[in-house]
Amino acid sequence: MNGDFTRAANRYLLAGVSVLSILTAEITPAAANESIENELAALRAEVQALRKEVNEAKAHAAAAVGKASSAEIAGGKDVPDLKVKWRGAPELSSANGNFKFKVRGRINIDANFVDQDTPITGVRNVDATRIRRARLGVQGTVWKDIDYILEADFAGNRVSLADAYMQYTGLPVDLRIGHFRTFNALEEMYSANNITFMERGAFMQAFGLGVRRVGAGGIYDENKHYTLAAGYFGANADEISNDESAAFGARATLAPINREGRVLHLGASVRHRSAGFSDNSASALPATNTLLFAYAAQAADLSMTGRFVNTGAIGQSDKFWGLEFANVWGPLSMQGEYGQIDVDTPFFIEGNPIFDGWYVNASWFLTGETRPYDKGGFGRVKVKNPVFKGGAGAWQFAGRYDVIDLSNNGGFVCPACGTQKTWLFGVNWYLNDYTRLMLNYNESDIDGGVNSGAHIKGLGMRAQVDW
């Protein structure tokens, strides 16, 4: 850059000397005029060339300043070139992977058609549609070892916070802080984009395992054969209280067999939570109303049905423990979970009930795909022949038997406590890795309580896309 300016200055100096020599030369007027015109033409050309060189030197200088600033920002190294990958949506990253950014989201459009056995339950049948999930957010990495996710759900004409956390990955144990699920249950630990049926097992809903909370935890998942995770949590983001609920959750998994198309998964988890207190309208007064936990599950494992086994709000605190099993053999898969919860009731409710639930399912890919497994959970199915390439997509057939038992009420009066047993049959058509259509036929039988003898049967359909 300094050389460019030096050359330009020398050329201007030579031009000035040439003009001076013309003015002081002893020549005839005609010859002088002709000589002057020739010299002026040459000088004009020289000046234009010099202007070009000066402009180029200025551009080089500006670029050098910008490059130096970038190098300073990057810790003394030039910022790598931008890379773009398509993973449902474009993911922007630096060439060295230290910085990443991606827009994420999903849309689930559901339809339910359910006979709710009105003569027994007193609840009308379901013939309705809804947006089950409509999420939009971002995820990425900053400075190599800080990951983040921020996502909100817009379904139901309201905005609710979903995952919103940062995670430090620079240690053998990842440290996570923010708004996320407690570490419990296999199906709760991987995305609803990848579950086999439209809804998770009934005991997960009844025991509140899917509730996100503000908390902090540690995760070890660097070994392909086992994972460990534990965390302490406060309230869900929607809970407003000066004495909020709290929970502790921990989970461990073991995969003695873990290779593509062949997986054996075992797991266990625990959780203890306590209810908080609601705020009074006058903030100066202490909180007095206990926020009790309720235990209930929707019939037929569909999202728009009634809750015909339901304890009402009875739990001041509770202790959950659960067991997990999964096996993948090529296109075949089996999965099951068991969960039990011991409930501590407040002094004005008699008894300390114990509830439990479990499910077992099996699925088969007619088109030869397999369920991918990683870090203690199942991920996105890789479609061998997607529709956009002229293929048939991936076809998955599945069945599940699901039980939630709220009949052991510990002696307190519970009109709707009972047992719900549900059969499910499902067909999933994956058009590509990010889009699928789902069809579930479900039947539930209620035993015990005011809804005993009810037979609920329904059809559920979903169109799903995520990115």
Buried (B, 14 or more C-beta within 10 A) or exposed (E): EEEBBEEBEEBEEEBEEBEEEBEEEEEEEEEBEEBBEEBEEEBEEBEEEBEEBBEEBEEEBEEEEEEEEEEEEBEEEEBBEEEEEEEBEEBBBBEEEBBBBBBBBBBBBBBBBBBBBEEBBEBEBBEEEBBBBBBBBEBBBEEBEEBBBBBBBBBEEEEBBBBBBBBBBEEEBBBBBBBBBBBBBBBBBBEBBBBBBBBBBBBBBBBBBBBBBBBBBBBBBEEEEBBBBBBBBBBBBEBEBEBBBBBBBBBBBBBEEBEEBEBBBBBBBBBBBBBBBBBEEEEEEEBEEBBBBEBBBBBBBBBBBBBBBBBBBBBBBBBBBBBBBBBBEBBBBEBBBBBBBBBBBEEEBEBBBBBBBBBBBBBEBEBEBBBBBBBBBBBBBBBBBBBEEEBBBBBBEBBBBBBBBBBBBBEBEBEBBBBBBBBBBBBBBBBBBBBBBBBBBBBBBBBBBBBBEBBBBBBBBBEBBBB
